[in-house]
Amino acid sequence: VAPASAGAPAASGGPPAPRALHVEDDVFLRKTFPKRTFARAGIAYDQAADGEEGLRSALARAALSGAPYDVVVMDNQMPKMSGTEATSRLREAGYEGVVVGITGDPVGCAERDAFEASGLDACVTKDTPGINFINEVLREAARGGGFTRERAARVAETHGARCPRTPAMPAAAEGHEPW
């Protein structure tokens, strides 16, 4: 498990290169998911093995670097602390970074509904369309220029991802069906 750390400066000496956090308890997915996502987008990443570690890493990076991760990809059902609780606590602490939930729970089940309502910017299923959406989010983050929650909402809108309505979300998310 890699600790959270500041992104490397861009080659031009400009702002730090984009960096993501992958929060997943499954060892196999921690090894394979980054190859299908972060590596393809050329984004450096840190990993956390559970929600508690992910919460600490995300808050530490924001405090140390002055900026949140460009993207946090958060699993839901994990030991010590669920993705639902970790995301809720991130938002309660004022965390403004993009958090994309990824879950095996089907749309409409209580656990997924709670996860989606916890402060996620989008929530996808652990399947090919879900991975494709995360890849698009990461490609957009790799373009630089400050990947914001508003930019994430636009990507979600164009890909039909479930996009929670939160006060920080732009009007573009309004076209999505309510839970």
Salt bridges, closest charged atoms under 4 A:
GLU24 OE1 - LYS126 NZ 3.30
ASP46 OD1 - ARG19 NH2 2.83
ASP50 OD2 - LYS80 NZ 3.94
GLU52 OE2 - ARG56 NH1 3.55
ASP75 OD1 - LYS126 NZ 3.09
GLU85 OE2 - ARG89 NH1 3.39
GLU116 OE2 - ARG112 NE 2.82
GLU116 OE2 - ARG162 NE 2.73
ASP121 OD2 - ARG91 NH2 2.84
ASP121 OD1 - ARG149 NE 2.55
GLU136 OE1 - ARG139 NH2 2.81
GLU140 OE1 - ARG143 NH1 2.45
GLU140 OE2 - ARG151 NH2 2.82
GLU174 OE1 - ARG165 NE 3.99
